[in-house]
Amino acid sequence: MTLYYTEASSEPESDREREDREALREQLESVQVRLEQLERTLSAVANETAGIRIAGPCTRCERSLLIVRDNSFTCPTCQYRRSL
């Protein structure tokens, strides 16, 4: 993911603002890495314990990842279901 920064004013950026922005960028990168780790772990645990696979986001509600089981996709949030 690429972040784009636009300044709201034409005033020069202070050292403090630059440091704050860099700290936020580092936090975001850390959260992104952690999220990827959690998604891979969840997928592996679901597959090993219940034979379930985790797919991409639900196209209907976009609030959960789809669960693949018994040749169908199911959303645990909105209960959307689609056969493979």
Secondary structure, 3 states (H helix, E strand, C coil): CCCCCCCCCCCCCCHHHHHHHHHHHHHHHHHHHHHHHHHHHHHHHHHHHHCCEEEEECCCCCCCEEEEECCEEECCCCCCEEEC
